């Protein structure tokens, strides 16, 4: 029995005034985009967003993760 690979995707989207990060677990890029779109629609409560793109993709394994660097205002 073959197991499919699962990945941790970090996607980025933009609004008129913000850049947003969304992290999802998916087995393909198509699935990652679909999950991110649902999460963005639920989490943004009506705010318009665009330009959803994959920034990073990592195979799921113990210790996998991301460090987010944000600019100070």
C-alpha positions as a Markdown table, in Angstrom:
| # | Residue | x | y | z |
|---|---|---|---|---|
| 1 | Unk | 0.0 | 0.0 | 0.0 |
| 2 | Unk | 1.5 | 3.3 | -1.1 |
| 3 | Unk | 1.0 | 6.4 | 1.0 |
| 4 | Unk | 0.7 | 9.8 | -0.8 |
| 5 | Unk | 3.0 | 12.6 | 0.3 |
| 6 | Unk | 1.6 | 15.4 | 2.4 |
| 7 | Unk | 3.0 | 18.9 | 2.3 |
| 8 | Unk | 2.9 | 22.0 | 4.4 |
| 9 | Unk | 2.2 | 25.0 | 2.1 |
| 10 | Unk | 2.6 | 28.6 | 3.0 |
| 11 | Unk | 0.5 | 30.8 | 0.7 |
| 12 | Unk | 0.4 | 34.6 | 0.5 |
| 13 | Unk | -2.5 | 36.8 | -0.4 |
| 14 | Unk | -2.9 | 40.6 | -0.7 |
| 15 | Unk | -5.7 | 43.0 | 0.3 |
| 16 | Unk | -5.7 | 46.7 | -0.5 |
| 17 | Unk | -3.8 | 47.4 | 2.7 |
| 18 | Unk | -2.3 | 44.1 | 4.0 |
| 19 | Unk | -0.3 | 41.0 | 3.0 |
| 20 | Unk | -1.7 | 37.8 | 4.5 |
| 21 | Unk | -0.1 | 34.4 | 5.2 |
| 22 | Unk | -2.1 | 31.2 | 5.1 |
| 23 | Unk | -0.6 | 27.8 | 6.0 |
| 24 | Unk | -2.4 | 24.6 | 5.0 |
| 25 | Unk | -1.6 | 20.9 | 4.9 |
| 26 | Unk | -2.4 | 19.3 | 1.5 |
| 27 | Unk | -1.3 | 16.6 | -0.9 |
| 28 | Unk | -1.1 | 18.8 | -4.0 |
| 29 | Unk | -0.8 | 22.4 | -5.0 |
| 30 | Unk | -4.4 | 22.4 | -6.3 |
| 31 | Unk | -5.7 | 21.1 | -3.0 |
| 32 | Unk | -3.6 | 23.8 | -1.2 |
| 33 | Unk | -5.1 | 26.6 | -3.2 |
| 34 | Unk | -8.6 | 25.2 | -2.6 |
| 35 | Unk | -8.1 | 24.9 | 1.1 |
| 36 | Unk | -6.5 | 28.4 | 1.3 |
| 37 | Unk | -9.3 | 30.0 | -0.6 |
| 38 | Unk | -11.9 | 28.6 | 1.9 |
| 39 | Unk | -9.8 | 29.7 | 4.9 |
| 40 | Unk | -9.3 | 33.2 | 3.5 |
| 41 | Unk | -13.0 | 33.6 | 2.7 |
| 42 | Unk | -14.0 | 32.5 | 6.3 |
| 43 | Unk | -11.2 | 34.4 | 8.1 |
| 44 | Unk | -11.4 | 37.7 | 6.2 |
| 45 | Unk | -15.1 | 38.3 | 6.9 |
| 46 | Unk | -16.0 | 39.9 | 3.7 |
| 47 | Unk | -12.7 | 41.7 | 2.9 |
| 48 | Unk | -11.5 | 41.4 | -0.7 |
| 49 | Unk | -8.2 | 39.6 | -1.3 |
| 50 | Unk | -6.3 | 38.7 | -4.4 |
| 51 | Unk | -3.1 | 37.3 | -5.8 |
| 52 | Unk | -3.0 | 34.1 | -3.8 |
| 53 | Unk | 0.4 | 32.4 | -4.4 |
| 54 | Unk | 2.4 | 29.6 | -2.9 |
| 55 | Unk | 5.5 | 31.0 | -1.2 |
| 56 | Unk | 6.9 | 27.8 | 0.4 |
| 57 | Unk | 6.2 | 24.0 | 0.2 |
| 58 | Unk | 7.7 | 21.5 | 2.7 |
| 59 | Unk | 7.2 | 17.8 | 3.0 |
| 60 | Unk | 5.5 | 17.0 | 6.3 |
| 61 | Unk | 7.9 | 15.5 | 8.8 |
| 62 | Unk | 8.7 | 15.8 | 12.4 |
| 63 | Unk | 10.2 | 19.3 | 13.0 |
| 64 | Unk | 8.8 | 20.8 | 9.8 |
| 65 | Unk | 7.7 | 24.4 | 10.2 |
| 66 | Unk | 8.1 | 28.0 | 9.2 |
| 67 | Unk | 9.5 | 31.2 | 10.7 |
| 68 | Unk | 7.6 | 34.3 | 9.8 |
| 69 | Unk | 9.5 | 37.6 | 9.6 |
| 70 | Unk | 7.3 | 40.7 | 9.9 |
| 71 | Unk | 8.3 | 44.3 | 9.4 |
| 72 | Unk | 7.7 | 46.7 | 12.4 |
| 73 | Unk | 5.5 | 49.7 | 11.7 |
